[in-house]
């Protein structure tokens, strides 16, 4: 997640004024297939945590030990393309990814790796004003080649790959209006490359940002997902990726309750953890019920800073801990077997400070201090 404003603030600022998204048909079942007819890529649920140590490998060792102690079996880590193939096509720096993959194996943890953040050389032909922090390369084949190199090098060692992040936001799509068909084209080249190099690797589509829009800044996630299916995406992912922040609502609050302005949860179905169910129904309606869902980012912030835009949905440390445990309990009780990874954010990067919004979502602080949420997740039944 970048250090600048992340999607949750963006969505609050633009989503509250957007027209509500259509209410999914309540009769669409979340789980229409028996487990034996599903493709269960992951345990249900798979207990995952988002770690953030790319530059501080000593802190990585500490954090992986803490993950092991809390009884979680999965870790998610960003492998930024620009940090691995930074200067020219085919010139790779494998030192840090090698270390992280080795370390995860030593701690008996399975890896979900996120692939995005293009190197400058892949967009160097564009005018400077058209180059942005996260955008597709000019030639999608360059990304496909990178995906193949990753999957070939770590065949059988990286369990799953997340292909991009939040492409339904313009700022994660080169400051262009989100376009599901364009994202599917990028997803396809990476999927085919990964499967050619490591057929057993799990490919997860990008975590979609829960939002009601408006365009051109953001496309409602339900609309974007339907656009993905219309563009043939079902053939190019094994598991659907979603992001599921809880905002200020307890995890059991239904989307229809959040859509009522008087309830104070944000005035949109997407402002609650259970918006995942709306997205699951889109899958079912498109004949894709056999696949699982991966929650790639979930959590509640405790950010008290009044001038950042996050304090409207901040919760206490005790509430953060309680809500996270209850979210996993909801997944266990209500979403099996179609729920796969449920990924809490974050174990903090050692460089984050209280001036970074990610700091306030974290359950382990940059110096390794444990917040109540860590203790609660360690102690919950799994």
LODRENVEX-269284 format. One record per residue (C-alpha): x, y, z; residue in one letter; residue number from 1. Coordinates in Angstrom, 2 decimals. Each point is the difference from the previous one (the first is absolute). Layout:
N
<node x="X" y="Y" z="Z" aa="A" i="NUM"/>
...
***
This chain:
382
<node x="0.00" y="0.00" z="0.00" aa="X" i="1"/>
<node x="1.55" y="3.37" z="-0.95" aa="X" i="2"/>
<node x="0.95" y="2.60" z="2.56" aa="X" i="3"/>
<node x="-2.29" y="2.61" z="-1.52" aa="X" i="4"/>
<node x="-3.80" y="-0.03" z="0.43" aa="X" i="5"/>
<node x="-1.31" y="-3.49" z="-0.51" aa="X" i="6"/>
<node x="-3.27" y="-1.06" z="-1.48" aa="X" i="7"/>
<node x="-2.01" y="0.16" z="3.21" aa="X" i="8"/>
<node x="0.28" y="3.79" z="0.23" aa="X" i="9"/>
<node x="-0.50" y="0.39" z="-3.73" aa="X" i="10"/>
<node x="-3.16" y="-2.05" z="0.13" aa="X" i="11"/>
<node x="-1.43" y="1.94" z="2.90" aa="X" i="12"/>
<node x="0.61" y="3.32" z="-1.73" aa="X" i="13"/>
<node x="-1.45" y="-1.01" z="-3.37" aa="X" i="14"/>
<node x="-2.24" y="-2.92" z="0.90" aa="X" i="15"/>
<node x="-2.30" y="1.74" z="2.43" aa="X" i="16"/>
<node x="-1.26" y="2.32" z="-2.73" aa="X" i="17"/>
<node x="-0.33" y="-2.75" z="-2.58" aa="X" i="18"/>
<node x="-3.27" y="-1.64" z="-0.92" aa="X" i="19"/>
<node x="-0.55" y="-3.20" z="1.97" aa="X" i="20"/>
<node x="0.91" y="-3.18" z="-1.82" aa="X" i="21"/>
<node x="-2.87" y="-2.34" z="-0.86" aa="X" i="22"/>
<node x="-1.02" y="-2.31" z="2.80" aa="X" i="23"/>
<node x="0.86" y="-3.61" z="-0.88" aa="X" i="24"/>
<node x="-2.93" y="-2.38" z="-0.24" aa="X" i="25"/>
<node x="-0.41" y="-1.41" z="3.48" aa="X" i="26"/>
<node x="-1.04" y="-3.42" z="-1.31" aa="X" i="27"/>
<node x="3.38" y="-0.60" z="-1.66" aa="X" i="28"/>
<node x="1.66" y="-2.60" z="2.27" aa="X" i="29"/>
<node x="3.56" y="0.49" z="1.20" aa="X" i="30"/>
<node x="0.77" y="-3.69" z="-0.12" aa="X" i="31"/>
<node x="-2.08" y="-1.78" z="-2.66" aa="X" i="32"/>
<node x="2.43" y="-2.89" z="-0.51" aa="X" i="33"/>
<node x="1.01" y="-2.84" z="2.32" aa="X" i="34"/>
<node x="3.66" y="0.04" z="0.98" aa="X" i="35"/>
<node x="0.81" y="-3.00" z="-2.19" aa="X" i="36"/>
<node x="-0.98" y="2.03" z="-3.08" aa="X" i="37"/>
<node x="2.23" y="2.94" z="0.90" aa="X" i="38"/>
<node x="3.65" y="0.69" z="-0.73" aa="X" i="39"/>
<node x="1.36" y="0.51" z="3.51" aa="X" i="40"/>
<node x="3.36" y="1.62" z="-0.61" aa="X" i="41"/>
<node x="0.43" y="0.99" z="3.67" aa="X" i="42"/>
<node x="-1.11" y="-1.19" z="3.41" aa="X" i="43"/>
<node x="-3.27" y="1.65" z="1.02" aa="X" i="44"/>
<node x="0.85" y="2.36" z="1.45" aa="X" i="45"/>
<node x="3.75" y="0.37" z="-0.44" aa="X" i="46"/>
<node x="1.36" y="2.19" z="2.79" aa="X" i="47"/>
<node x="2.25" y="2.64" z="-1.59" aa="X" i="48"/>
<node x="1.86" y="3.13" z="1.04" aa="X" i="49"/>
<node x="1.45" y="2.76" z="-2.17" aa="X" i="50"/>
<node x="3.69" y="0.51" z="0.85" aa="X" i="51"/>
<node x="1.96" y="2.97" z="-1.30" aa="X" i="52"/>
<node x="3.72" y="-0.58" z="0.47" aa="X" i="53"/>
<node x="1.73" y="0.29" z="-3.37" aa="X" i="54"/>
<node x="2.96" y="2.18" z="0.97" aa="X" i="55"/>
<node x="0.55" y="-1.14" z="3.61" aa="X" i="56"/>
<node x="0.61" y="-3.74" z="-0.14" aa="X" i="57"/>
<node x="0.92" y="-0.23" z="3.68" aa="X" i="58"/>
<node x="-3.46" y="1.33" z="0.83" aa="X" i="59"/>
<node x="-1.43" y="-2.48" z="-2.48" aa="X" i="60"/>
<node x="1.44" y="-2.84" z="2.07" aa="X" i="61"/>
<node x="-1.60" y="1.47" z="3.12" aa="X" i="62"/>
<node x="-3.36" y="0.39" z="-1.70" aa="X" i="63"/>
<node x="-0.11" y="-3.47" z="-1.51" aa="X" i="64"/>
<node x="0.70" y="-1.40" z="3.46" aa="X" i="65"/>
<node x="-2.93" y="2.01" z="1.34" aa="X" i="66"/>
<node x="-2.25" y="-1.28" z="-2.78" aa="X" i="67"/>
<node x="0.98" y="-3.55" z="0.88" aa="X" i="68"/>
<node x="-0.70" y="0.66" z="3.69" aa="X" i="69"/>
<node x="-3.49" y="1.33" z="-0.74" aa="X" i="70"/>
<node x="-0.92" y="-3.21" z="-1.81" aa="X" i="71"/>
<node x="-0.51" y="1.54" z="-3.45" aa="X" i="72"/>
<node x="1.27" y="-2.07" z="-2.91" aa="X" i="73"/>
<node x="0.02" y="2.54" z="-2.82" aa="X" i="74"/>
<node x="1.86" y="3.26" z="-0.59" aa="X" i="75"/>
<node x="-0.53" y="2.53" z="-2.76" aa="X" i="76"/>
<node x="2.94" y="2.09" z="-1.20" aa="X" i="77"/>
<node x="0.27" y="2.54" z="-2.80" aa="X" i="78"/>
<node x="2.64" y="-0.79" z="-2.62" aa="X" i="79"/>
<node x="0.12" y="3.29" z="-1.89" aa="X" i="80"/>
<node x="0.99" y="-0.59" z="-3.60" aa="X" i="81"/>
<node x="2.17" y="3.13" z="0.04" aa="X" i="82"/>
<node x="2.06" y="-1.36" z="2.91" aa="X" i="83"/>
<node x="0.79" y="-3.27" z="-1.81" aa="X" i="84"/>
<node x="0.49" y="1.06" z="-3.63" aa="X" i="85"/>
<node x="0.81" y="3.66" z="0.64" aa="X" i="86"/>
<node x="2.21" y="1.35" z="-2.75" aa="X" i="87"/>
<node x="-0.41" y="-1.98" z="-3.22" aa="X" i="88"/>
<node x="-1.89" y="-2.97" z="-1.38" aa="X" i="89"/>
<node x="1.59" y="-3.27" z="1.06" aa="X" i="90"/>
<node x="2.26" y="1.54" z="2.68" aa="X" i="91"/>
<node x="-1.27" y="-1.52" z="3.26" aa="X" i="92"/>
<node x="0.94" y="0.52" z="3.63" aa="X" i="93"/>
<node x="-1.12" y="-3.14" z="1.82" aa="X" i="94"/>
<node x="1.73" y="0.61" z="3.34" aa="X" i="95"/>
<node x="-3.02" y="1.13" z="2.02" aa="X" i="96"/>
<node x="-2.66" y="-2.25" z="-1.54" aa="X" i="97"/>
<node x="2.35" y="-2.97" z="0.43" aa="X" i="98"/>
<node x="0.48" y="0.88" z="3.65" aa="X" i="99"/>
<node x="-3.74" y="0.42" z="0.63" aa="X" i="100"/>
<node x="-0.92" y="-3.29" z="-1.69" aa="X" i="101"/>
<node x="2.74" y="-1.83" z="1.93" aa="X" i="102"/>
<node x="-1.10" y="1.58" z="3.28" aa="X" i="103"/>
<node x="-3.67" y="-0.88" z="-0.50" aa="X" i="104"/>
<node x="1.01" y="-3.62" z="-0.53" aa="X" i="105"/>
<node x="2.13" y="-0.02" z="3.15" aa="X" i="106"/>
<node x="-3.00" y="1.21" z="2.01" aa="X" i="107"/>
<node x="-2.33" y="-2.48" z="-1.75" aa="X" i="108"/>
<node x="-2.17" y="2.77" z="-1.42" aa="X" i="109"/>
<node x="-1.68" y="0.11" z="-3.42" aa="X" i="110"/>
<node x="0.45" y="3.09" z="-2.15" aa="X" i="111"/>
<node x="-2.47" y="2.16" z="-1.90" aa="X" i="112"/>
<node x="2.02" y="2.43" z="-2.11" aa="X" i="113"/>
<node x="-1.47" y="3.19" z="-1.48" aa="X" i="114"/>
<node x="1.34" y="1.06" z="-3.41" aa="X" i="115"/>
<node x="-0.36" y="3.61" z="-1.15" aa="X" i="116"/>
<node x="1.90" y="3.35" z="-0.04" aa="X" i="117"/>
<node x="1.58" y="0.24" z="-3.46" aa="X" i="118"/>
<node x="3.67" y="0.91" z="-0.55" aa="X" i="119"/>
<node x="0.68" y="3.32" z="-1.69" aa="X" i="120"/>
<node x="1.46" y="-1.65" z="-3.08" aa="X" i="121"/>
<node x="-3.37" y="-1.58" z="-0.82" aa="X" i="122"/>
<node x="-1.65" y="3.43" z="-0.37" aa="X" i="123"/>
<node x="3.00" y="2.10" z="-1.03" aa="X" i="124"/>
<node x="-1.44" y="0.57" z="-3.47" aa="X" i="125"/>
<node x="-2.90" y="1.97" z="1.50" aa="X" i="126"/>
<node x="0.16" y="3.76" z="0.66" aa="X" i="127"/>
<node x="1.07" y="0.78" z="3.54" aa="X" i="128"/>
<node x="-3.44" y="1.29" z="0.93" aa="X" i="129"/>
<node x="-1.51" y="-3.37" z="-0.92" aa="X" i="130"/>
<node x="2.29" y="-2.04" z="2.28" aa="X" i="131"/>
<node x="-1.49" y="-0.88" z="3.37" aa="X" i="132"/>
<node x="0.73" y="-2.12" z="3.06" aa="X" i="133"/>
<node x="-1.98" y="-3.09" z="-0.99" aa="X" i="134"/>
<node x="-1.00" y="-0.58" z="-3.60" aa="X" i="135"/>
<node x="0.09" y="-2.72" z="-2.63" aa="X" i="136"/>
<node x="3.12" y="-0.15" z="-2.16" aa="X" i="137"/>
<node x="-0.16" y="1.28" z="-3.55" aa="X" i="138"/>
<node x="0.57" y="-3.57" z="-1.20" aa="X" i="139"/>
<node x="-1.96" y="-2.53" z="2.05" aa="X" i="140"/>
<node x="2.39" y="-2.72" z="-1.17" aa="X" i="141"/>
<node x="2.66" y="1.53" z="2.28" aa="X" i="142"/>
<node x="-2.22" y="-0.76" z="3.00" aa="X" i="143"/>
<node x="-0.69" y="-3.48" z="-1.28" aa="X" i="144"/>
<node x="3.73" y="-0.66" z="-0.31" aa="X" i="145"/>
<node x="0.53" y="1.19" z="3.57" aa="X" i="146"/>
<node x="-2.82" y="-2.23" z="1.27" aa="X" i="147"/>
<node x="1.58" y="-2.99" z="-1.76" aa="X" i="148"/>
<node x="3.43" y="0.71" z="1.48" aa="X" i="149"/>
<node x="-1.50" y="0.21" z="3.51" aa="X" i="150"/>
<node x="-2.01" y="-3.19" z="-0.29" aa="X" i="151"/>
<node x="2.86" y="-1.89" z="-1.65" aa="X" i="152"/>
<node x="2.54" y="1.01" z="2.63" aa="X" i="153"/>
<node x="-2.29" y="-0.83" z="2.92" aa="X" i="154"/>
<node x="-1.83" y="-2.98" z="-1.46" aa="X" i="155"/>
<node x="-1.70" y="-1.88" z="2.81" aa="X" i="156"/>
<node x="1.22" y="2.52" z="2.59" aa="X" i="157"/>
<node x="-2.35" y="2.98" z="-0.39" aa="X" i="158"/>
<node x="-3.49" y="-1.36" z="0.48" aa="X" i="159"/>
<node x="-2.03" y="2.87" z="-1.45" aa="X" i="160"/>
<node x="0.37" y="3.20" z="-2.00" aa="X" i="161"/>
<node x="-2.24" y="3.07" z="0.21" aa="X" i="162"/>
<node x="-0.02" y="1.76" z="-3.37" aa="X" i="163"/>
<node x="-0.12" y="3.78" z="0.58" aa="X" i="164"/>
<node x="-1.98" y="1.94" z="2.59" aa="X" i="165"/>
<node x="-3.17" y="2.10" z="-0.13" aa="X" i="166"/>
<node x="-0.20" y="0.57" z="-3.76" aa="X" i="167"/>
<node x="-3.49" y="1.43" z="0.49" aa="X" i="168"/>
<node x="1.68" y="3.19" z="1.32" aa="X" i="169"/>
<node x="1.54" y="2.43" z="-2.46" aa="X" i="170"/>
<node x="3.04" y="0.57" z="2.21" aa="X" i="171"/>
<node x="0.84" y="-3.71" z="-0.19" aa="X" i="172"/>
<node x="-0.50" y="-0.01" z="-3.77" aa="X" i="173"/>
<node x="2.37" y="2.71" z="-1.17" aa="X" i="174"/>
<node x="-2.47" y="2.80" z="0.85" aa="X" i="175"/>
<node x="-2.24" y="-1.26" z="-2.80" aa="X" i="176"/>
<node x="-3.67" y="-0.79" z="0.34" aa="X" i="177"/>
<node x="-0.29" y="-3.59" z="1.24" aa="X" i="178"/>
<node x="-0.69" y="-2.45" z="-2.81" aa="X" i="179"/>
<node x="-0.83" y="-3.63" z="0.83" aa="X" i="180"/>
<node x="0.86" y="-1.28" z="-3.48" aa="X" i="181"/>
<node x="3.43" y="1.63" z="0.16" aa="X" i="182"/>
<node x="0.63" y="-1.61" z="3.37" aa="X" i="183"/>
<node x="-1.08" y="-3.40" z="-1.31" aa="X" i="184"/>
<node x="2.54" y="0.34" z="-2.82" aa="X" i="185"/>
<node x="2.75" y="0.56" z="2.57" aa="X" i="186"/>
<node x="-1.32" y="-2.81" z="2.19" aa="X" i="187"/>
<node x="-0.03" y="-2.39" z="-2.94" aa="X" i="188"/>
<node x="3.65" y="0.50" z="-0.94" aa="X" i="189"/>
<node x="1.11" y="-0.55" z="3.59" aa="X" i="190"/>
<node x="-2.30" y="-2.98" z="0.60" aa="X" i="191"/>
<node x="1.15" y="-1.78" z="-3.14" aa="X" i="192"/>
<node x="3.65" y="0.67" z="0.82" aa="X" i="193"/>
<node x="-0.29" y="-1.25" z="3.60" aa="X" i="194"/>
<node x="-1.87" y="-3.14" z="-1.05" aa="X" i="195"/>
<node x="2.59" y="-0.72" z="-2.71" aa="X" i="196"/>
<node x="2.81" y="0.15" z="2.56" aa="X" i="197"/>
<node x="-1.76" y="-1.44" z="3.07" aa="X" i="198"/>
<node x="-3.36" y="-1.64" z="-0.78" aa="X" i="199"/>
<node x="-0.73" y="-0.64" z="3.69" aa="X" i="200"/>
<node x="0.36" y="3.66" z="1.03" aa="X" i="201"/>
<node x="-3.26" y="1.71" z="0.99" aa="X" i="202"/>
<node x="-0.81" y="3.22" z="-1.88" aa="X" i="203"/>
<node x="-2.13" y="2.51" z="1.90" aa="X" i="204"/>
<node x="-1.55" y="2.95" z="-1.79" aa="X" i="205"/>
<node x="0.73" y="3.50" z="1.29" aa="X" i="206"/>
<node x="-1.53" y="1.01" z="3.30" aa="X" i="207"/>
<node x="-2.86" y="2.30" z="-1.03" aa="X" i="208"/>
<node x="-0.62" y="3.13" z="2.02" aa="X" i="209"/>
<node x="-3.50" y="0.13" z="1.51" aa="X" i="210"/>
<node x="-1.55" y="3.17" z="-1.41" aa="X" i="211"/>
<node x="-3.09" y="1.50" z="-1.55" aa="X" i="212"/>
<node x="2.02" y="2.21" z="-2.37" aa="X" i="213"/>
<node x="-0.32" y="2.50" z="-1.56" aa="X" i="214"/>
<node x="1.72" y="-0.21" z="-3.34" aa="X" i="215"/>
<node x="2.53" y="0.99" z="-1.24" aa="X" i="216"/>
<node x="1.69" y="-0.27" z="3.42" aa="X" i="217"/>
<node x="-1.38" y="-3.37" z="1.03" aa="X" i="218"/>
<node x="-2.29" y="-2.65" z="-1.44" aa="X" i="219"/>
<node x="-2.40" y="-1.75" z="2.37" aa="X" i="220"/>
<node x="1.55" y="-3.34" z="0.81" aa="X" i="221"/>
<node x="-3.13" y="-1.97" z="-0.91" aa="X" i="222"/>
<node x="-0.10" y="1.72" z="-3.39" aa="X" i="223"/>
<node x="3.72" y="-0.58" z="-0.52" aa="X" i="224"/>
<node x="-0.30" y="-3.69" z="0.86" aa="X" i="225"/>
<node x="-2.90" y="-0.42" z="-2.39" aa="X" i="226"/>
<node x="2.11" y="1.73" z="-2.65" aa="X" i="227"/>
<node x="2.80" y="-2.47" z="0.70" aa="X" i="228"/>
<node x="-2.35" y="-2.92" z="-0.58" aa="X" i="229"/>
<node x="-1.32" y="1.63" z="-3.17" aa="X" i="230"/>
<node x="3.61" y="0.21" z="-1.23" aa="X" i="231"/>
<node x="0.64" y="-3.70" z="0.64" aa="X" i="232"/>
<node x="1.86" y="0.24" z="3.31" aa="X" i="233"/>
<node x="-1.38" y="-3.29" z="1.32" aa="X" i="234"/>
<node x="2.59" y="-1.86" z="-2.06" aa="X" i="235"/>
<node x="2.92" y="1.94" z="1.52" aa="X" i="236"/>
<node x="-0.23" y="-0.30" z="3.78" aa="X" i="237"/>
<node x="-0.31" y="-2.88" z="2.44" aa="X" i="238"/>
<node x="-1.27" y="2.03" z="2.96" aa="X" i="239"/>
<node x="-1.75" y="3.38" z="0.07" aa="X" i="240"/>
<node x="1.88" y="2.75" z="1.88" aa="X" i="241"/>
<node x="-1.83" y="2.57" z="2.13" aa="X" i="242"/>
<node x="0.91" y="2.61" z="2.60" aa="X" i="243"/>
<node x="-2.33" y="0.23" z="3.00" aa="X" i="244"/>
<node x="0.65" y="2.82" z="2.49" aa="X" i="245"/>
<node x="-2.60" y="0.17" z="2.73" aa="X" i="246"/>
<node x="-0.06" y="3.80" z="0.33" aa="X" i="247"/>
<node x="-1.92" y="0.82" z="3.20" aa="X" i="248"/>
<node x="-2.52" y="-2.86" z="-0.08" aa="X" i="249"/>
<node x="0.27" y="-3.23" z="1.98" aa="X" i="250"/>
<node x="0.67" y="-2.93" z="-2.33" aa="X" i="251"/>
<node x="-3.50" y="-1.48" z="0.24" aa="X" i="252"/>
<node x="-1.73" y="3.13" z="-1.37" aa="X" i="253"/>
<node x="-1.78" y="-0.80" z="-3.27" aa="X" i="254"/>
<node x="0.56" y="2.13" z="-3.12" aa="X" i="255"/>
<node x="-3.63" y="1.13" z="-0.07" aa="X" i="256"/>
<node x="0.42" y="1.47" z="3.49" aa="X" i="257"/>
<node x="3.05" y="1.99" z="-1.11" aa="X" i="258"/>
<node x="-1.97" y="1.37" z="-2.98" aa="X" i="259"/>
<node x="-2.40" y="1.79" z="2.37" aa="X" i="260"/>
<node x="1.54" y="3.42" z="0.69" aa="X" i="261"/>
<node x="-1.65" y="0.33" z="3.40" aa="X" i="262"/>
<node x="1.93" y="-3.03" z="1.26" aa="X" i="263"/>
<node x="3.23" y="1.96" z="-0.26" aa="X" i="264"/>
<node x="2.18" y="-2.63" z="-1.63" aa="X" i="265"/>
<node x="0.84" y="1.96" z="-3.15" aa="X" i="266"/>
<node x="-3.14" y="-0.04" z="-2.17" aa="X" i="267"/>
<node x="1.01" y="-2.79" z="-2.38" aa="X" i="268"/>
<node x="-0.07" y="-3.79" z="-0.13" aa="X" i="269"/>
<node x="3.77" y="-0.03" z="-0.50" aa="X" i="270"/>
<node x="0.73" y="1.53" z="3.42" aa="X" i="271"/>
<node x="-0.17" y="-3.32" z="1.85" aa="X" i="272"/>
<node x="2.03" y="-3.18" z="0.19" aa="X" i="273"/>
<node x="-2.93" y="-2.09" z="-1.24" aa="X" i="274"/>
<node x="-0.02" y="1.81" z="-3.35" aa="X" i="275"/>
<node x="2.03" y="-3.08" z="-0.94" aa="X" i="276"/>
<node x="-3.39" y="-1.75" z="-0.24" aa="X" i="277"/>
<node x="-1.18" y="2.43" z="-2.70" aa="X" i="278"/>
<node x="3.08" y="-0.86" z="-2.04" aa="X" i="279"/>
<node x="-0.45" y="-3.72" z="0.55" aa="X" i="280"/>
<node x="-3.49" y="0.29" z="-1.45" aa="X" i="281"/>
<node x="1.44" y="1.58" z="-3.15" aa="X" i="282"/>
<node x="2.21" y="-3.09" z="-0.32" aa="X" i="283"/>
<node x="-2.97" y="-2.32" z="0.43" aa="X" i="284"/>
<node x="-2.09" y="1.94" z="-2.52" aa="X" i="285"/>
<node x="2.81" y="-0.44" z="-2.53" aa="X" i="286"/>
<node x="0.24" y="-3.76" z="0.46" aa="X" i="287"/>
<node x="3.26" y="0.21" z="1.95" aa="X" i="288"/>
<node x="-1.18" y="-1.40" z="3.33" aa="X" i="289"/>
<node x="2.53" y="-2.84" z="-0.06" aa="X" i="290"/>
<node x="2.86" y="2.39" z="0.80" aa="X" i="291"/>
<node x="1.01" y="1.40" z="3.36" aa="X" i="292"/>
<node x="0.40" y="3.61" z="1.10" aa="X" i="293"/>
<node x="3.22" y="1.40" z="1.49" aa="X" i="294"/>
<node x="-0.26" y="3.00" z="2.30" aa="X" i="295"/>
<node x="3.36" y="1.62" z="-0.66" aa="X" i="296"/>
<node x="-0.34" y="2.91" z="2.44" aa="X" i="297"/>
<node x="-2.31" y="0.24" z="3.01" aa="X" i="298"/>
<node x="0.10" y="1.98" z="3.21" aa="X" i="299"/>
<node x="-1.13" y="2.96" z="2.07" aa="X" i="300"/>
<node x="2.05" y="3.15" z="0.57" aa="X" i="301"/>
<node x="0.59" y="1.73" z="3.33" aa="X" i="302"/>
<node x="1.22" y="3.21" z="-1.66" aa="X" i="303"/>
<node x="-0.90" y="2.95" z="2.27" aa="X" i="304"/>
<node x="1.45" y="2.81" z="-2.16" aa="X" i="305"/>
<node x="-2.82" y="2.48" z="-0.67" aa="X" i="306"/>
<node x="1.50" y="1.53" z="-3.14" aa="X" i="307"/>
<node x="0.55" y="-3.16" z="-2.04" aa="X" i="308"/>
<node x="-3.51" y="-1.16" z="-0.86" aa="X" i="309"/>
<node x="0.37" y="-3.33" z="1.79" aa="X" i="310"/>
<node x="-1.23" y="0.93" z="3.45" aa="X" i="311"/>
<node x="-3.67" y="-0.23" z="-1.08" aa="X" i="312"/>
<node x="0.30" y="-3.78" z="0.01" aa="X" i="313"/>
<node x="2.68" y="-0.51" z="2.65" aa="X" i="314"/>
<node x="-0.68" y="-2.54" z="2.71" aa="X" i="315"/>
<node x="1.70" y="-0.62" z="3.33" aa="X" i="316"/>
<node x="2.81" y="-2.52" z="0.36" aa="X" i="317"/>
<node x="-2.38" y="-2.26" z="1.91" aa="X" i="318"/>
<node x="-2.60" y="0.26" z="-2.77" aa="X" i="319"/>
<node x="2.64" y="-0.68" z="-2.67" aa="X" i="320"/>
<node x="0.97" y="-3.19" z="1.80" aa="X" i="321"/>
<node x="-3.59" y="-1.09" z="0.60" aa="X" i="322"/>
<node x="-1.18" y="0.75" z="-3.54" aa="X" i="323"/>
<node x="2.86" y="-1.90" z="-1.62" aa="X" i="324"/>
<node x="-0.71" y="-3.11" z="2.05" aa="X" i="325"/>
<node x="-3.71" y="0.27" z="-0.78" aa="X" i="326"/>
<node x="0.77" y="0.43" z="-3.72" aa="X" i="327"/>
<node x="1.88" y="-3.29" z="-0.03" aa="X" i="328"/>
<node x="-2.82" y="-1.61" z="1.97" aa="X" i="329"/>
<node x="-2.48" y="1.25" z="-2.60" aa="X" i="330"/>
<node x="2.11" y="-1.49" z="-2.77" aa="X" i="331"/>
<node x="0.21" y="-3.32" z="1.82" aa="X" i="332"/>
<node x="-3.72" y="-0.17" z="0.72" aa="X" i="333"/>
<node x="-1.59" y="1.57" z="-3.07" aa="X" i="334"/>
<node x="2.38" y="-0.09" z="-2.98" aa="X" i="335"/>
<node x="1.42" y="-3.49" z="-0.15" aa="X" i="336"/>
<node x="1.06" y="-1.58" z="-2.30" aa="X" i="337"/>
<node x="0.10" y="2.87" z="-2.50" aa="X" i="338"/>
<node x="2.16" y="2.29" z="2.13" aa="X" i="339"/>
<node x="3.75" y="-0.50" z="-0.38" aa="X" i="340"/>
<node x="2.65" y="2.32" z="1.45" aa="X" i="341"/>
<node x="-1.13" y="2.64" z="2.47" aa="X" i="342"/>
<node x="2.95" y="2.41" z="0.19" aa="X" i="343"/>
<node x="0.34" y="2.46" z="2.86" aa="X" i="344"/>
<node x="2.01" y="3.21" z="-0.52" aa="X" i="345"/>
<node x="2.79" y="0.54" z="1.16" aa="X" i="346"/>
<node x="3.19" y="-0.95" z="1.70" aa="X" i="347"/>
<node x="1.47" y="3.49" z="-0.40" aa="X" i="348"/>
<node x="3.03" y="0.89" z="-2.09" aa="X" i="349"/>
<node x="2.84" y="1.17" z="2.23" aa="X" i="350"/>
<node x="0.02" y="3.33" z="-1.86" aa="X" i="351"/>
<node x="-3.61" y="0.87" z="0.76" aa="X" i="352"/>
<node x="-0.73" y="2.62" z="2.64" aa="X" i="353"/>
<node x="-3.18" y="1.37" z="1.55" aa="X" i="354"/>
<node x="-0.11" y="2.38" z="-2.97" aa="X" i="355"/>
<node x="-0.72" y="-2.96" z="-2.31" aa="X" i="356"/>
<node x="-3.61" y="-1.11" z="-0.16" aa="X" i="357"/>
<node x="1.09" y="-3.64" z="-0.30" aa="X" i="358"/>
<node x="1.48" y="0.24" z="3.50" aa="X" i="359"/>
<node x="-3.49" y="0.27" z="1.48" aa="X" i="360"/>
<node x="-1.33" y="-3.11" z="-1.74" aa="X" i="361"/>
<node x="2.95" y="-2.08" z="1.17" aa="X" i="362"/>
<node x="-0.25" y="-2.66" z="2.69" aa="X" i="363"/>
<node x="3.80" y="-0.10" z="0.50" aa="X" i="364"/>
<node x="1.76" y="3.37" z="0.06" aa="X" i="365"/>
<node x="3.28" y="0.88" z="-1.76" aa="X" i="366"/>
<node x="2.11" y="-0.76" z="3.07" aa="X" i="367"/>
<node x="-1.67" y="-3.38" z="0.48" aa="X" i="368"/>
<node x="-2.39" y="1.15" z="2.74" aa="X" i="369"/>
<node x="-3.13" y="-2.13" z="0.14" aa="X" i="370"/>
<node x="-3.38" y="1.69" z="-0.06" aa="X" i="371"/>
<node x="-3.07" y="-1.58" z="1.62" aa="X" i="372"/>
<node x="-1.18" y="-1.26" z="-3.40" aa="X" i="373"/>
<node x="3.09" y="-2.18" z="-0.33" aa="X" i="374"/>
<node x="-0.61" y="-1.55" z="3.40" aa="X" i="375"/>
<node x="-3.67" y="-0.56" z="-0.82" aa="X" i="376"/>
<node x="0.75" y="-1.67" z="-3.34" aa="X" i="377"/>
<node x="2.68" y="-2.16" z="1.58" aa="X" i="378"/>
<node x="-2.46" y="-1.20" z="2.61" aa="X" i="379"/>
<node x="-3.06" y="-0.58" z="-2.18" aa="X" i="380"/>
<node x="-1.08" y="-3.50" z="-0.99" aa="X" i="381"/>
<node x="1.12" y="-0.96" z="-3.51" aa="X" i="382"/>
***
